[in-house]
Structures are given as structure tokens and as C-alpha cells.
Amino acid sequence: MKEYIKRMKAEKEELDNRIKKADKAIQNPPYNADEKSIELLKQQVEYMRGYSDILHQRLEYEVNK
């Protein structure tokens, strides 16, 4: 497997783990989290999911070309 594909896979795994952690924080906010910080985190997770989807598409393309 090409090195850049390995790096993309590792990046996607790390990103997906961060998304899971952020989702947990949204579902069970830390005691000092206010409404604005949770809303910003929700927006961040939305963009992170989009980025994860693009990485997935790139991986599919690179592996299958």
C-alpha cells in the first residue's frame, strides 16, 4: 500500500475518533459548557463529518483506480 494512502487512513481514523468524543461531549456536556460552546462544537462536528466523508471518498478512489 502506498505511504500516502496509509497516512490518509490514519488521518481518517483519528478524525473519526475525535468526532466520537465530540459527540459524547454534546450528549453529556461538561459541567462548565454553556449553550454557545455546545452550539459551536455541534458546528465543528458537522464540518469534521464532511471532512471525514471527503477522506473516505479519496481513499475509495485511490484504492480502486
Buried (B, 14 or more C-beta within 10 A) or exposed (E): EEEEEEEBBEBBEEBBEBBEEBBEBBEEBEEEEEEEEBEEBEEBBEEBBEBBEEBEEBBEEEEEE
